[in-house]
Amino acid sequence: MKKLIKSINKKELAVDILFDIVGGAIYAAGVYLFAKSAEFAPGGVTGLAILINHYLKDIPIGIITLVLNVPIAIFSYKVLGRRFFAKSIKTMIIVAALLDFVFPHIAQYKGDPLMAALFGGALLGVGLALVYMRGSSTGGTDFVILSIRKKHSHISIGQITLGIDGVIIALGGIVFGRIDAVLQGLIMTVTSTVVIDKIMYGVSSGKSLMIITEKGAEISKEIVHEIGRGATIMTGKGAYSGLDKQVLVCACSKSQTYKIREVVRKIDDKALIIINSFDEAFGFGFKGLDE
């Protein structure tokens, strides 16, 4: 049994390192070949490292990120736990090594700064998504954001990220002396966030519909027949009218939303439809519960 556990751990570690190297290389490419070359700073500790490197050119970006991450990691250790901390330290070292020893030897992008922001952001997003998939992070503001979120759950991650990244991106405009540097940093950060969401959640994302109607059985039967989706029927009562209602809950892909709306409209044009988005769905017709 001990040998089995050790082999599983070794296999897991090997996969983690592979994801760190591939994700870290893509991430470092976005930072070094695009952001540093075009002289703007995205959000996060890496953006701050680019700004410091602008003045202290003899100190590589990777080393600066590690130095900045040490106090942040110590601050976050108890909150985030040993496993996440250990994985993140491993990732940070790999990314720093790639930034300082690999990408300085690769030709930097010297084209349109807007394209640099877009492509750099896309690379950042892909790299970070691969790292996040293995339960790790590149450290920095990730640690701060997750720590604040754990202690103050009422504050959204978006609010925290906007506050921290906004300050660093604004500093980029001061350091490089260009308002364009602020806009480019903002574009790169937004692009990376969108790409992360699309990679990690976009494939499985969809819509959930809540349909309040007096013809629940007919509508659910037609949804199954026409679209191949199931629906759950619950009973309810209108607070204003006092009439008995059926409440249908149906999860579907984005492309199926319009078809379901048309089914409902044809059967009961007085029905109320509430549409929400979801990131992932598990169960029959979607991902397996063990995935």
C-alpha positions, 0 to 999 in steps of 0.5 A, spaced: 500 500 500 505 504 501 508 503 494 502 504 491 501 511 495 508 513 493 507 511 486 501 515 485 504 521 489 510 521 484 505 520 478 501 526 480 508 530 482 510 529 475 504 531 472 504 537 476 511 539 474 509 538 466 503 543 467 508 547 471 513 547 465 508 548 459 504 553 463 510 557 466 513 557 459 507 560 456 506 565 462 513 567 461 512 568 454 507 573 455 510 577 460 517 577 457 516 577 450 510 582 450 509 586 456 516 587 458 518 588 450 512 593 449 514 597 456 507 596 460 505 592 466 500 588 467 496 587 474 500 582 479 506 581 482 509 580 475 507 587 473 510 590 479 517 586 477 517 589 470 516 596 473 522 594 478 526 591 473 525 598 469 530 601 474 534 595 476 536 592 470 541 588 473 536 584 477 532 579 472 524 579 473 524 572 475 528 573 481 524 580 483 518 576 483 521 571 488 523 576 492 516 580 492 513 573 493 517 571 499 513 575 504 506 574 501 507 567 501 509 567 509 503 572 510 498 567 506 501 560 509 496 559 514 490 561 511 491 557 504 494 551 507 501 547 506 499 543 500 497 549 496 503 553 499 508 547 497 505 547 490 505 554 489 512 555 491 514 549 486 510 553 480 514 560 482 521 557 482 519 554 475 516 560 472 522 564 475 527 560 472 524 560 465 523 568 465 531 569 467 534 563 463 530 561 457 526 567 455 532 572 455 535 568 449 528 569 445 527 574 440 522 579 443 516 582 439 517 589 437 510 590 433 504 594 435 503 595 442 496 593 442 497 587 439 502 585 444 497 587 450 492 582 446 497 576 445 501 577 451 494 577 455 492 571 451 498 567 453 498 569 460 491 566 461 493 560 457 499 559 462 495 561 468 489 556 467 494 550 466 497 552 473 490 553 476 488 546 473 493 542 478 491 546 484 497 551 484 498 558 482 504 563 480 503 566 487 503 574 488 497 577 488 493 570 487 495 569 495 493 575 497 486 575 493 485 568 496 487 570 503 482 576 503 477 572 500 477 566 505 477 571 511 472 576 508 467 572 503 462 577 502 468 581 498 468 579 491 474 576 488 473 581 482 473 587 487 479 585 490 483 583 483 481 590 481 483 594 487 490 591 487 491 590 479 489 597 478 494 600 482 500 596 479 497 598 472 496 605 474 504 605 476 506 603 469 503 609 466 507 613 471 514 609 470 514 608 463 511 616 462 505 614 457 498 613 458 498 608 453 502 603 458 496 604 463 491 602 457 495 596 455 496 593 462 489 594 462 487 590 456 493 585 457 490 583 464 482 583 462 484 579 456 488 574 461 482 574 465 477 572 459 482 567 457 482 563 464 475 563 464 474 560 457 479 555 458 477 553 465 469 554 465 467 556 458 467 549 455 462 546 460 458 553 461 451 554 459 444 556 461 439 554 466 432 556 465 427 557 471 420 557 467 414 559 471 407 556 468 401 553 468 402 548 463 409 545 466 407 538 463 406 540 456 412 544 456 417 539 459 414 534 454 416 538 448 423 540 451 425 533 451 422 531 444 424 537 441 431 539 444 433 532 448 433 536 454 430 534 461 427 538 466 425 538 473 418 540 475 416 543 482 409 546 484 408 553 486 403 558 487 403 565 485 403 570 490 399 575 487 394 571 483 394 565 488 394 560 482 397 554 482 403 554 478 409 549 475 416 551 476 421 548 471 428 548 472 432 546 465 440 546 464 442 547 457 447 549 452 447 556 450 445 554 443 439 551 446 436 557 450 433 560 444 430 553 442 427 552 449 424 559 449 420 558 443 418 552 445 415 555 451 412 561 447 408 556 443 405 553 449 404 558 454 406 565 452 404 568 459 409 564 462 415 567 466 422 565 464 428 567 468 435 565 465 442 564 469 449 562 467 453 557 470 460 555 469 459 547 470 454 542 470 455 535 473 450 529 472 446 526 467 447 529 460 453 533 462 459 531 466 460 525 470 460 526 477 467 523 478 470 528 473 
